């Protein structure tokens, strides 16, 4: 009688849990299947009991990377792995999985338990967040980036030449491509050339092309980048590095909209929108005579300045999430995210290489990470060194770091204040007080609708 009562109590407890729970014996046959598991899969308990778990779930990781199989083989639990299952109606359901071994009172292995969390609503929220804070593969929610997002469609709709200034690694080519992709020219080519990578003679032939016989190795006609971009957009990266002589030729093309290939006596009309970019201060170069003033004002019809990553630290968690998703896809991994200590160090770092350096850091961490979360030891040495940044020299004050950390925890919990307070180890009332005192921007949703 006592055993039946215990079993009944266990079922009541399992059915009261919002996450799906099922157990298997050592032959992979399902021995328990709670109410939430039925709801997530669309399979009834009666149908599931006695079936092999892979016949019930049809998950994308059942064949190659089953978390429960990994637990059986290693004896270690798996925490927060992500996967997708196909429910009874044929729909894809994203889930989060945790596993553990089941033992009897004598410590003998008798099977395993797996919990499932339906991530459908979370995925929808992330899509909404992604849509709100991304723009043509550019990621940012800081005020500076949002202001740029607001003006890009109007800039793209115009025919005007654009100058993009900003430190190396801030994504100037991404912005140039966004302008092209949003413009009426998007069906024609986007052609890029790095002006700093070529000496004058090569740059001239690359930009303007040449006719057969123009020089010894010119066996046949070659169209230049201006001709290739006809009807589309030409991106001149590092335009501040071109020589005075090349500046004169470029100015003429922009004024007259014609190019003269090397060795040709005929002018070739081109319909090209030019987007130029540089990491240098062109206005200062004009003052020193290193850059022509007339060319400067010809390319600076519309001017965009991209901020350094250290000046938009609020974007770092979002960029990290974006990069983790990217490298999971490229490297066929399933890393859930970044540990708080590692994220704190990423928020502190100055990023002389800007977004490009952050991308390299996350790729480095992916190579070293063998678990499900990127830890501090997976980051490059310059970020791991304990004394590489003292409190006194940190670019963020303790108050700023606390605000960023609380904001990140709130975002991770989709605005659910109670869940965020639990993660932070503080009372909800304390969290509300800190939100007000630190002026933390909270998500519009409070997260409770997920349940």
FENKAWO-V41915 format. One record per pair of residues at least 24 apart in sequence whose C-alpha atoms are under 8 Angstrom apart, sorted by the first residue. I is the first residue (numbers start at 1). J is the second residue. D is the distance in whole Angstrom. If there is no record, write none. Layout:
i = {I | I}
j = {J | J}
d = {D | D}
This chain:
i = {19 | 19 | 19 | 19 | 20 | 20 | 20 | 21 | 21 | 21 | 21 | 22 | 22 | 22 | 23 | 23 | 23 | 23 | 24 | 24 | 24 | 24 | 25 | 25 | 25 | 26 | 26 | 26 | 26 | 27 | 28 | 28 | 28 | 29 | 37 | 40 | 40 | 40 | 41 | 41 | 41 | 41 | 42 | 42 | 42 | 43 | 43 | 57 | 57 | 57 | 58 | 58 | 59 | 59 | 59 | 59 | 60 | 60 | 67 | 67 | 67 | 68 | 68 | 68 | 68 | 68 | 71 | 71 | 71 | 72 | 72 | 75 | 76 | 76 | 77 | 79 | 80 | 80 | 81 | 81 | 81 | 81 | 82 | 82 | 93 | 93 | 93 | 94 | 94 | 94 | 94 | 95 | 95 | 121 | 122 | 125 | 135 | 136 | 136 | 137 | 138 | 138 | 138 | 139 | 139 | 139 | 139 | 140 | 140 | 140 | 141 | 141 | 141 | 142 | 142 | 142 | 144 | 144 | 148 | 152 | 152 | 153 | 153 | 153 | 155 | 155 | 156 | 156 | 156 | 156 | 157 | 157 | 157 | 158 | 159 | 160 | 160 | 160 | 160 | 161 | 161 | 161 | 161 | 161 | 161 | 161 | 161 | 161 | 162 | 162 | 162 | 162 | 162 | 162 | 162 | 162 | 162 | 163 | 163 | 163 | 163 | 163 | 163 | 163 | 163 | 163 | 163 | 164 | 164 | 164 | 164 | 164 | 164 | 164 | 164 | 165 | 165 | 165 | 165 | 165 | 165 | 165 | 165 | 165 | 166 | 166 | 166 | 166 | 166 | 166 | 166 | 167 | 167 | 167 | 167 | 167 | 167 | 167 | 168 | 168 | 168 | 169 | 169 | 169 | 169 | 169 | 170 | 170 | 170 | 170 | 170 | 170 | 170 | 171 | 171 | 172 | 172 | 173 | 173 | 173 | 176 | 176 | 180 | 180 | 185 | 185 | 185 | 186 | 187 | 188 | 188 | 188 | 188 | 188 | 189 | 189 | 189 | 189 | 189 | 189 | 190 | 190 | 190 | 190 | 190 | 191 | 191 | 191 | 191 | 191 | 191 | 191 | 192 | 192 | 192 | 192 | 192 | 193 | 193 | 193 | 193 | 193 | 194 | 194 | 194 | 194 | 195 | 195 | 195 | 195 | 195 | 195 | 196 | 196 | 196 | 196 | 196 | 200 | 200 | 200 | 204 | 205 | 205 | 208 | 208 | 208 | 208 | 209 | 209 | 210 | 210 | 210 | 210 | 211 | 211 | 211 | 211 | 212 | 213 | 214 | 214 | 214 | 215 | 223 | 224 | 226 | 226 | 226 | 227 | 229 | 230 | 230 | 230 | 231 | 231 | 231 | 231 | 232 | 232 | 232 | 233 | 233 | 233 | 233 | 234 | 234 | 234 | 234 | 235 | 235 | 235 | 235 | 236 | 236 | 236 | 236 | 237 | 237 | 237 | 238 | 238 | 238 | 238 | 239 | 239 | 239 | 240 | 240 | 240 | 240 | 240 | 240 | 244 | 244 | 244 | 247 | 247 | 247 | 248 | 250 | 251 | 251 | 251 | 254 | 274 | 275 | 308 | 309 | 309 | 309 | 309 | 310 | 310 | 310 | 310 | 313 | 314 | 316 | 316 | 317 | 317 | 317 | 320 | 320 | 323 | 323 | 324 | 327 | 327 | 334 | 335 | 335 | 335 | 335 | 336 | 336 | 337 | 337 | 337 | 338 | 338 | 338 | 339 | 339 | 339 | 339 | 341 | 341 | 342 | 342 | 342 | 342 | 344 | 344 | 345 | 345 | 345 | 346 | 347 | 348 | 348 | 348 | 349 | 350 | 399 | 403 | 403 | 403 | 403 | 406 | 407 | 407 | 407 | 410 | 410 | 411 | 411 | 413 | 414 | 414 | 414 | 414 | 415 | 415 | 415 | 415 | 415 | 415 | 416 | 416 | 416 | 416 | 417 | 417}
j = {115 | 116 | 117 | 118 | 115 | 116 | 117 | 113 | 114 | 115 | 116 | 113 | 114 | 115 | 111 | 112 | 113 | 114 | 53 | 111 | 112 | 113 | 110 | 111 | 112 | 109 | 110 | 111 | 112 | 111 | 52 | 53 | 111 | 53 | 116 | 87 | 93 | 118 | 85 | 86 | 87 | 88 | 87 | 88 | 89 | 87 | 88 | 85 | 86 | 87 | 85 | 86 | 83 | 84 | 85 | 86 | 84 | 85 | 97 | 98 | 99 | 99 | 100 | 112 | 113 | 114 | 99 | 100 | 101 | 101 | 112 | 101 | 100 | 101 | 101 | 372 | 336 | 372 | 334 | 335 | 336 | 372 | 334 | 336 | 118 | 119 | 120 | 118 | 119 | 120 | 123 | 119 | 120 | 450 | 450 | 414 | 178 | 174 | 178 | 174 | 171 | 174 | 175 | 315 | 318 | 319 | 322 | 315 | 318 | 319 | 314 | 315 | 318 | 312 | 314 | 315 | 307 | 312 | 304 | 178 | 179 | 179 | 182 | 183 | 179 | 302 | 180 | 182 | 183 | 184 | 182 | 183 | 184 | 183 | 273 | 273 | 274 | 301 | 302 | 273 | 274 | 275 | 276 | 298 | 299 | 300 | 301 | 302 | 274 | 275 | 276 | 299 | 300 | 301 | 302 | 303 | 304 | 275 | 276 | 277 | 278 | 299 | 300 | 301 | 302 | 303 | 304 | 275 | 276 | 277 | 278 | 303 | 304 | 305 | 306 | 277 | 278 | 279 | 280 | 281 | 303 | 304 | 305 | 306 | 278 | 279 | 280 | 305 | 306 | 307 | 308 | 278 | 279 | 280 | 306 | 307 | 308 | 354 | 279 | 353 | 354 | 353 | 354 | 355 | 356 | 357 | 306 | 307 | 308 | 309 | 354 | 355 | 356 | 355 | 356 | 277 | 306 | 235 | 237 | 277 | 235 | 275 | 232 | 233 | 231 | 232 | 233 | 232 | 232 | 229 | 230 | 231 | 232 | 233 | 228 | 229 | 230 | 231 | 232 | 233 | 229 | 232 | 233 | 234 | 235 | 225 | 228 | 229 | 232 | 233 | 234 | 235 | 225 | 234 | 235 | 236 | 237 | 225 | 234 | 235 | 236 | 237 | 236 | 237 | 238 | 239 | 236 | 237 | 238 | 239 | 241 | 242 | 237 | 238 | 239 | 241 | 242 | 242 | 243 | 246 | 246 | 261 | 262 | 259 | 260 | 261 | 262 | 261 | 262 | 261 | 262 | 263 | 264 | 261 | 262 | 263 | 264 | 263 | 263 | 262 | 263 | 264 | 263 | 261 | 261 | 259 | 270 | 272 | 270 | 272 | 270 | 271 | 272 | 270 | 271 | 272 | 273 | 271 | 272 | 273 | 272 | 273 | 274 | 275 | 272 | 273 | 274 | 275 | 274 | 275 | 276 | 277 | 274 | 275 | 276 | 277 | 276 | 277 | 278 | 276 | 277 | 278 | 279 | 276 | 277 | 278 | 277 | 278 | 279 | 280 | 282 | 291 | 290 | 291 | 292 | 291 | 292 | 295 | 295 | 295 | 294 | 295 | 298 | 298 | 299 | 299 | 354 | 350 | 351 | 354 | 355 | 349 | 350 | 351 | 354 | 347 | 404 | 346 | 347 | 343 | 347 | 408 | 358 | 362 | 359 | 362 | 362 | 363 | 366 | 372 | 371 | 372 | 373 | 374 | 372 | 373 | 372 | 373 | 374 | 373 | 374 | 375 | 373 | 374 | 375 | 376 | 375 | 376 | 374 | 375 | 376 | 379 | 401 | 405 | 376 | 383 | 384 | 383 | 401 | 394 | 395 | 396 | 383 | 395 | 438 | 435 | 438 | 439 | 440 | 440 | 440 | 441 | 442 | 442 | 443 | 442 | 443 | 447 | 443 | 445 | 446 | 447 | 442 | 443 | 444 | 445 | 446 | 447 | 445 | 446 | 447 | 448 | 446 | 447}
d = {6 | 6 | 5 | 8 | 5 | 5 | 6 | 7 | 6 | 4 | 6 | 6 | 6 | 7 | 7 | 6 | 4 | 6 | 8 | 5 | 5 | 6 | 6 | 4 | 7 | 8 | 6 | 5 | 8 | 8 | 5 | 6 | 8 | 6 | 7 | 7 | 8 | 7 | 8 | 7 | 5 | 6 | 6 | 5 | 7 | 8 | 6 | 6 | 7 | 7 | 6 | 6 | 7 | 5 | 4 | 7 | 6 | 6 | 8 | 8 | 7 | 6 | 7 | 7 | 8 | 7 | 7 | 7 | 7 | 7 | 8 | 7 | 7 | 8 | 7 | 8 | 7 | 8 | 7 | 8 | 7 | 7 | 7 | 8 | 7 | 7 | 6 | 6 | 5 | 6 | 8 | 5 | 8 | 6 | 7 | 8 | 8 | 8 | 6 | 7 | 8 | 7 | 8 | 8 | 7 | 6 | 8 | 5 | 7 | 7 | 7 | 6 | 8 | 6 | 6 | 6 | 7 | 8 | 8 | 8 | 7 | 7 | 6 | 8 | 7 | 8 | 7 | 6 | 5 | 8 | 7 | 5 | 7 | 8 | 7 | 7 | 8 | 6 | 7 | 6 | 5 | 6 | 8 | 8 | 6 | 7 | 6 | 6 | 7 | 5 | 6 | 6 | 6 | 6 | 5 | 6 | 8 | 6 | 5 | 6 | 8 | 6 | 5 | 7 | 6 | 5 | 6 | 7 | 6 | 5 | 7 | 6 | 5 | 6 | 7 | 6 | 5 | 6 | 7 | 8 | 8 | 6 | 5 | 6 | 7 | 5 | 8 | 6 | 5 | 6 | 7 | 8 | 5 | 8 | 8 | 8 | 6 | 8 | 6 | 7 | 7 | 6 | 5 | 6 | 5 | 7 | 7 | 7 | 6 | 7 | 6 | 6 | 7 | 7 | 8 | 7 | 8 | 8 | 8 | 8 | 7 | 6 | 8 | 6 | 6 | 5 | 7 | 7 | 8 | 7 | 8 | 6 | 5 | 8 | 7 | 5 | 8 | 7 | 5 | 6 | 6 | 6 | 5 | 6 | 7 | 7 | 7 | 6 | 8 | 6 | 5 | 6 | 8 | 6 | 5 | 6 | 7 | 8 | 8 | 6 | 5 | 6 | 6 | 5 | 6 | 8 | 7 | 6 | 6 | 6 | 7 | 6 | 8 | 6 | 7 | 5 | 7 | 8 | 7 | 7 | 7 | 7 | 7 | 6 | 6 | 5 | 7 | 5 | 6 | 5 | 4 | 6 | 7 | 7 | 6 | 5 | 6 | 8 | 7 | 6 | 4 | 8 | 8 | 8 | 7 | 8 | 7 | 7 | 6 | 6 | 6 | 5 | 5 | 8 | 5 | 6 | 8 | 7 | 6 | 6 | 6 | 5 | 6 | 7 | 7 | 6 | 5 | 6 | 6 | 5 | 6 | 8 | 7 | 6 | 5 | 6 | 6 | 5 | 6 | 7 | 5 | 4 | 7 | 6 | 6 | 6 | 8 | 6 | 8 | 6 | 7 | 7 | 8 | 7 | 7 | 8 | 7 | 7 | 8 | 8 | 8 | 6 | 8 | 7 | 8 | 8 | 6 | 8 | 7 | 5 | 6 | 8 | 5 | 6 | 7 | 6 | 7 | 8 | 7 | 8 | 8 | 7 | 8 | 7 | 7 | 7 | 7 | 7 | 7 | 7 | 7 | 4 | 6 | 7 | 6 | 6 | 7 | 5 | 6 | 5 | 5 | 6 | 6 | 6 | 5 | 7 | 7 | 6 | 7 | 6 | 4 | 8 | 8 | 8 | 8 | 7 | 8 | 8 | 8 | 7 | 7 | 7 | 7 | 8 | 7 | 8 | 6 | 8 | 6 | 8 | 6 | 7 | 7 | 7 | 7 | 8 | 7 | 7 | 7 | 7 | 7 | 5 | 7 | 5 | 7 | 6 | 4 | 5 | 8 | 5 | 4 | 6 | 7 | 8}
